């Protein structure tokens, strides 16, 4: 096990490569970590997140399953109940709904129903979100569906460094984690990632930029536009505090609240549909706990309550840097 | 016309309790094993007594909805007796006989059906809890079996399911991978002829449920599910195969649910009295009792003493169930995640306040409510600001 931080290799890698790095690290240090999913073996997964792992860890630890998502989720629960730490890949989040019964009825509640006798340390990984010109059913962001389920953790990285650290944390977590990977930013930037095996904390949001005027809360791929908007607003003299929610459930609301009490303004940015979502949850919490500190209504920049358009029109659906800037300017002049 | 598929059918005892001819060596060994058969009979009768008392508890408002296993005791006991301690059971909800054999205390079974999560805390550490959603346990079972194979264990998994459950994708996906990956798992279908009210004949167009294994590439067998000897022999063979790395096996135990689906069901709405009467003539307990009596291994005094012992054991379980102190309300938070997420502490506080309100004597509750009304009327009351 490579625990020596100074000797840990540093890689300049993309987010999807950071996923591979974290998987490989944890498989080397913990024999109970196994991977299962469709095409994850010689093919390395459709996005190559498991590239090279079959060669290193063999058939027993990198398992190509039959094409059956329900089975993948169910098998992972069985494996976890028998002492393994399965990391299952669902090829696209659009195919994850077949797993829903296992997530809602079993994975999320087996610890509770057995008073801790049987536990479910599974990670279900799935690429999600729009913006890569994918076919129908490949571009939705439905994290709110899963965030509603008690007992599940929903984690979304937004950079190579956080993908590495959060995935390690997810694998080590003794509860089920849905690890959603925003595929639009899989290869958009490279970061220096140290393969030191240090996990980042779950249930914690990350402050990416400090500011006094507006709190911007986002997660996943939208962090990119959010940071660009913050930069543009800064040039106009408006300083935004940017929070990466990272763990959608359980949500670190206290950090958001503290920031909004400081800035007095909040704009939430997410790719998912507008209504009944994570943004609504944050807004409701702010209404409950920060009403008198707010200088303006809470804003949301989101997708619409529509079917995600096929890729020729997806740019009209996805929140853009300009959308965020426009809403923030309104917040400042309210 | 359906394709012809040869489905072997296994029976050892006639419905009148006589040994059939042309049996295998192992089947004859079972038939000659006095202690084994008496043991099986004892577990079957204990299960029936437990079932009757559980239904009575529900009828008198002392327990929740309950699915009796009346008539299905032979297959349940055969599964429990054939399994080794270190094997894993991934059950469905009507496996009371097997649960008892796996060591679940009667108190805990009653707790489970009485609405207390602690009911699933006991039992063998590796066994899965009862699955109420239909067929999902099949997927979990192949996961356990894959884990065993990965770890190099020489144990097996047994997963049970009703006839209705075999219509679901989970079951079909599970037998499919069990065949493809040669997993050490035994699928046991308790075909009790009804999925609540829907008869087997309109549940599935195949002549047998066992033949679903053909498409999965795993061996299969139909047994008389009310014949303990046939069930036990089949389970022994299937488990032996699984443990020795030869892969999965599917057994369809043809039985009959003599009672209602659950205490919330009324089977007279969809079954004729004649059909049920006919089914009673094939029931498993009488059949084995006749065989034992004809061998001179069981008599009326033994029966009387054993029934008394069953009553006593079940009554003790009921007493332990009734005197179990309630679990504190915050247990719902304690067991949700391994470690309590600090970010949920505000919700835990809400629960504590709710518990306090519920514990307050009526007069105080009334006062609090009045107090609340008064507060609503006085918008400037400072107490509104208290968190």
Interface residues (C-beta under 8 A of the other chain):
Chain A: X34 X60 X61 X63 X65 X66 X68 X70 X71 X73 X74 X75 X76 X77 X78 X79 X80 X81 X82 X83 X84 X86 X101 X102 X105 X106 X110 X111 X112 X113 X114 X115 X116 X117 X118 X119 X150 X151 X153 X173 X174 X175 X203 X250 X251 X252 X253 X254
Chain B: X88 X90 X117 X118 X120 X121 X122 X123 X125 X126 X128 X129 X131 X132 X133 X136 X138 X139 X140 X141 X142 X143 X144 X145 X146 X147 X148 X149 X150 X151 X169 X170 X173 X174 X176 X177 X180 X331 X332 X335 X336 X337 X338 X341 X342 X343 X344
